Amino acid sequence: MGPRVVYVHGNGNKVRPELLKSQWDTALFGRDMAEASRMAYWAPVRHPEPVPDFRPDPVDGRPEPAAESRARADRSGPEAPEEFVARTLDEARHEAGGHGPDVRAGAEDGALAGWLRDMTYLADTLAHAGEGEEPGAALPLEALPLPRPGRTALFRLLVEQAFKDVHAYFFGGAGPAMREVVAEALDGPDGGPLVVVGHGLGAVIAYEVLTEQAREVELLVTVGSPLAITEVQDQLTRPPAVPAGVAAWRNPSDLRDLVALDHTLRPEYAPEQRITDLLVTNDSTDHHGIAAYLAQHEVRAPVQRLFGHGAG
């Protein structure tokens, strides 16, 4: 059997699975990979209907913030960071309801609040980047080609969705169903090298499934992952470690990616010699977009080598 790759998408609702898989194939390989690739499509656990085909997905780094977030910013200006944090945390708790069967033992609802605050303040820093600078001055961060309210709305949308989906995974009872989707996608013919690519929350789900199953994986790639965040590590069912069956793990992230606030898995995940932490440039609108990650040479090359392709 030849090599195969399993994708695990990240936060937020997505287009239908066939289209999403094709988009990831094109970004990573330059063509549709047919039966050699599979998408672990867990979006229906949280969202009843897929995003219409080719509609911009602001959570995934597309150019337009969602209408609701734009309207809120245009109507009254962005909320103060502390107000946004409090509201988002309250909404996440409300969505979790009375908790589901996947609530981690001893964990509290606010256990991820520090990560939420850090994401919010970095988002506001990015949204303000470039203001007050002299013409031609070097910017510490790249400014988006949007007015500041639009930049703020887009970054806040990413923060809100990333936090709520991760909260739902750990505290809202959604975790078992999400992991089941990934486990089913991993099932398949044995014999060829297996590559697993997880994005954002998808990296967390993939990691936990591989930890549970100890499945043989030639290469695990986690892009824009929050697995290095202390508050996320605190909620894992087992202490952080490289899953037993994973031969090599590459962890690329952009310094401006709000979801991947901490960019170093080594040495928390032992044995550290199996892990390569990489800083890459993700120039999608919110610096978290999957297509921009998969287009990076550092991401594409090791995967394409396993498939016998020249890395472009």
VMD Tcl script that draws the C-alpha trace (Angstrom):
set ca {
  {0.00 0.00 0.00}
  {1.14 3.54 -0.72}
  {1.35 6.41 1.77}
  {-1.76 8.21 2.91}
  {-2.51 11.44 4.74}
  {-5.29 12.21 7.19}
  {-6.27 15.85 7.70}
  {-7.92 17.15 10.88}
  {-9.40 20.62 10.39}
  {-9.43 23.35 12.98}
  {-11.84 25.73 14.69}
  {-15.11 26.92 13.23}
  {-17.59 25.76 10.65}
  {-16.26 24.60 7.26}
  {-17.37 23.97 3.70}
  {-18.58 20.45 2.83}
  {-15.96 17.75 3.47}
  {-15.24 16.86 -0.18}
  {-14.47 20.47 -1.03}
  {-12.46 21.00 2.16}
  {-10.32 17.93 1.45}
  {-9.70 19.11 -2.10}
  {-8.63 22.54 -0.83}
  {-6.12 21.01 1.59}
  {-4.83 18.63 -1.12}
  {-4.29 21.51 -3.51}
  {-2.50 23.62 -0.90}
  {-0.21 20.77 0.18}
  {0.34 18.78 -3.03}
  {-0.87 21.02 -5.84}
  {-3.53 18.51 -6.92}
  {-6.36 16.34 -5.63}
  {-4.97 13.23 -3.96}
  {-8.11 11.09 -4.40}
  {-8.05 8.05 -2.08}
  {-4.56 8.86 -0.77}
  {-5.98 11.56 1.50}
  {-8.89 11.73 3.92}
  {-10.49 14.59 5.88}
  {-11.52 14.00 9.50}
  {-14.54 16.28 9.26}
  {-15.77 16.99 12.78}
  {-17.51 20.32 12.04}
  {-21.07 18.82 12.24}
  {-20.47 18.09 15.93}
  {-20.66 21.85 16.49}
  {-22.37 23.21 13.37}
  {-25.55 21.76 11.79}
  {-24.93 22.98 8.22}
  {-21.66 23.51 6.32}
  {-20.49 26.89 5.08}
  {-21.74 27.48 1.49}
  {-19.17 26.60 -1.15}
  {-16.35 29.12 -1.52}
  {-17.80 31.59 0.98}
  {-14.94 33.37 2.80}
  {-14.08 31.73 6.11}
  {-12.69 34.46 8.39}
  {-11.73 31.96 11.08}
  {-9.44 30.34 8.52}
  {-7.74 33.55 7.44}
  {-10.00 34.71 4.61}
  {-10.26 38.42 3.90}
  {-13.65 39.45 5.33}
  {-14.72 39.34 8.98}
  {-18.15 37.86 9.63}
  {-21.09 40.22 9.23}
  {-22.07 39.97 12.89}
  {-18.60 40.91 14.09}
  {-18.36 43.76 11.57}
  {-21.75 45.09 12.63}
  {-20.80 45.00 16.30}
  {-17.54 46.87 15.64}
  {-19.23 49.41 13.35}
  {-22.10 50.01 15.74}
  {-20.29 50.78 18.94}
  {-16.59 50.23 18.33}
  {-14.68 47.25 19.70}
  {-15.43 46.22 23.25}
  {-12.76 46.84 25.82}
  {-10.56 43.74 26.02}
  {-11.72 42.83 29.52}
  {-15.37 43.10 28.42}
  {-14.75 40.94 25.38}
  {-12.98 38.31 27.52}
  {-15.79 38.22 30.08}
  {-18.51 37.99 27.42}
  {-16.74 35.26 25.45}
  {-16.09 33.22 28.59}
  {-19.75 33.58 29.66}
  {-20.95 32.52 26.20}
  {-18.64 29.49 26.22}
  {-19.94 28.46 29.63}
  {-23.52 28.89 28.44}
  {-22.87 26.75 25.37}
  {-21.41 24.06 27.62}
  {-24.70 24.03 29.57}
  {-24.73 21.60 32.43}
  {-21.59 19.95 31.05}
  {-21.38 16.75 29.10}
  {-19.69 13.42 29.63}
  {-16.30 14.71 28.46}
  {-15.73 17.23 31.27}
  {-12.20 16.61 32.53}
  {-11.97 15.52 36.15}
  {-11.29 18.37 38.53}
  {-11.26 21.02 35.78}
  {-13.06 24.32 36.17}
  {-14.88 26.27 33.48}
  {-12.40 29.15 33.71}
  {-9.32 26.98 33.26}
  {-8.73 28.35 29.75}
  {-9.39 31.98 30.68}
  {-5.71 32.92 30.76}
  {-5.29 31.73 27.18}
  {-8.40 33.71 26.18}
  {-6.97 36.89 27.73}
  {-3.58 36.42 26.08}
  {-5.16 35.81 22.66}
  {-7.30 38.92 23.05}
  {-4.45 41.24 23.94}
  {-2.27 39.91 21.13}
  {-5.23 40.37 18.76}
  {-5.57 44.01 19.79}
  {-1.84 44.55 19.37}
  {-2.05 43.19 15.83}
  {-5.13 45.26 15.03}
  {-3.34 48.44 16.15}
  {-0.10 47.63 14.31}
  {1.22 50.55 12.30}
  {-0.88 53.29 13.87}
  {1.05 56.42 14.74}
  {4.12 55.36 12.79}
  {5.91 57.79 10.50}
  {5.47 57.09 6.77}
  {7.96 54.47 5.69}
  {8.80 53.42 9.25}
  {9.43 49.73 9.84}
  {6.39 48.14 11.51}
  {6.90 45.71 14.38}
  {3.93 43.74 13.05}
  {2.41 43.60 9.62}
  {-0.73 45.74 9.37}
  {-3.72 44.21 7.63}
  {-5.18 45.99 4.59}
  {-8.37 46.77 6.51}
  {-9.49 49.73 8.63}
  {-8.78 49.17 12.29}
  {-12.40 48.27 13.24}
  {-12.35 45.60 10.54}
  {-8.99 44.25 11.72}
  {-10.19 44.18 15.30}
  {-13.43 42.42 14.32}
  {-11.58 39.78 12.33}
  {-9.05 39.02 15.06}
  {-11.76 38.99 17.74}
  {-13.75 36.53 15.62}
  {-10.79 34.15 15.51}
  {-10.27 34.47 19.26}
  {-13.95 33.90 20.00}
  {-14.37 30.88 17.75}
  {-11.08 29.26 18.72}
  {-11.83 29.63 22.42}
  {-15.44 28.42 22.20}
  {-14.57 25.34 20.16}
  {-11.69 24.38 22.45}
  {-13.92 25.01 25.47}
  {-16.62 22.82 23.91}
  {-14.06 20.10 23.28}
  {-12.78 20.01 26.86}
  {-15.83 21.10 28.88}
  {-18.95 20.96 26.67}
  {-19.22 17.25 26.02}
  {-18.15 17.53 22.35}
  {-14.80 15.81 22.80}
  {-15.84 12.14 22.37}
  {-17.70 12.79 19.12}
  {-14.81 14.84 17.71}
  {-12.28 12.14 18.61}
  {-14.50 9.44 17.12}
  {-14.49 11.26 13.77}
  {-10.69 11.37 13.79}
  {-10.36 7.73 14.88}
  {-12.63 6.63 12.01}
  {-10.63 8.67 9.50}
  {-7.42 7.01 10.70}
  {-8.87 3.56 10.12}
  {-7.80 2.26 6.74}
  {-5.52 -0.14 4.95}
  {-2.18 -0.72 6.61}
  {1.16 -1.08 4.89}
  {2.14 2.41 3.74}
  {3.41 5.39 5.70}
  {0.72 7.39 7.48}
  {0.89 11.18 7.75}
  {-1.45 13.13 10.05}
  {-1.88 16.89 9.59}
  {-3.82 18.80 12.27}
  {-4.67 22.50 12.29}
  {-5.50 24.49 15.44}
  {-7.97 22.51 17.55}
  {-7.61 19.71 15.01}
  {-4.03 19.29 16.19}
  {-5.26 18.79 19.76}
  {-7.87 16.22 18.70}
  {-5.40 14.34 16.51}
  {-2.83 14.32 19.31}
  {-5.25 12.89 21.88}
  {-6.50 10.19 19.49}
  {-2.95 9.16 18.64}
  {-2.09 9.08 22.33}
  {-5.04 6.78 23.00}
  {-4.45 4.47 20.04}
  {-0.63 4.36 19.81}
  {-1.09 4.05 16.02}
  {2.03 3.93 13.85}
  {2.45 7.38 12.24}
  {5.44 8.23 10.10}
  {4.90 11.98 10.41}
  {2.63 14.13 12.56}
  {2.31 17.78 11.46}
  {0.58 20.27 13.77}
  {0.17 23.77 12.32}
  {-1.10 26.77 14.29}
  {-1.50 24.46 17.26}
  {-2.33 25.43 20.86}
  {-0.71 22.26 22.24}
  {2.17 24.27 23.73}
  {-0.24 26.48 25.74}
  {-0.09 25.68 29.45}
  {-3.87 26.01 29.92}
  {-4.45 23.53 27.10}
  {-1.81 21.09 28.36}
  {-3.49 21.19 31.77}
  {-6.67 19.73 30.22}
  {-5.08 16.81 28.36}
  {-6.11 13.40 29.61}
  {-2.47 12.32 29.93}
  {0.76 14.23 30.65}
  {2.26 15.76 27.49}
  {4.43 13.33 25.53}
  {5.06 12.33 21.94}
  {2.47 9.61 21.12}
  {4.20 6.25 21.20}
  {3.59 5.44 17.54}
  {4.72 8.80 16.13}
  {8.15 8.58 14.51}
  {8.54 12.31 13.79}
  {6.56 15.41 14.74}
  {6.83 18.81 13.04}
  {5.18 21.81 14.70}
  {5.18 24.93 12.46}
  {3.57 28.20 13.59}
  {3.62 31.93 12.87}
  {4.56 34.29 15.72}
  {1.41 36.32 14.93}
  {-0.95 33.34 15.08}
  {-3.34 34.02 17.98}
  {-4.17 30.34 18.49}
  {-0.53 29.24 18.79}
  {0.58 31.68 21.47}
  {3.37 29.37 22.61}
  {5.40 27.97 19.74}
  {7.64 25.38 21.44}
  {6.55 21.82 22.19}
  {10.05 20.79 23.18}
  {10.90 19.83 25.89}
  {7.40 19.43 27.39}
  {6.59 16.62 24.97}
  {9.27 13.95 25.36}
  {11.24 12.46 23.72}
  {12.09 15.89 22.36}
  {14.41 14.58 19.64}
  {11.34 13.45 17.68}
  {9.95 17.02 17.58}
  {10.91 19.88 15.31}
  {9.43 23.27 16.26}
  {9.43 25.69 13.33}
  {8.61 29.37 12.93}
  {7.11 30.03 9.49}
  {5.44 32.96 7.77}
  {1.66 32.76 7.46}
  {0.47 35.80 5.55}
  {-3.22 34.92 5.60}
  {-5.38 37.73 6.92}
  {-5.36 36.51 10.52}
  {-2.05 34.57 10.28}
  {-3.84 31.30 11.12}
  {-5.16 30.24 7.71}
  {-4.54 26.62 6.73}
  {-3.76 27.20 3.04}
  {-0.94 29.59 3.92}
  {0.49 27.06 6.36}
  {0.33 24.14 3.92}
  {2.02 26.22 1.22}
  {5.15 26.67 3.32}
  {8.19 24.70 2.12}
  {8.93 23.59 5.70}
  {5.47 22.00 5.85}
  {5.20 20.61 2.32}
  {8.68 19.17 1.81}
  {8.70 16.34 4.41}
  {5.17 15.27 3.48}
  {5.84 15.27 -0.25}
  {9.05 13.29 0.24}
  {7.05 10.46 1.84}
  {4.77 10.48 -1.20}
  {7.71 10.41 -3.58}
  {7.00 13.94 -4.86}
  {9.47 16.74 -5.39}
  {8.78 19.34 -2.72}
  {7.68 22.55 -4.43}
}
mol new
graphics top color blue
foreach p $ca { graphics top sphere $p radius 0.5 }
foreach p [lrange $ca 0 end-1] q [lrange $ca 1 end] { graphics top cylinder $p $q radius 0.2 }
display resetview
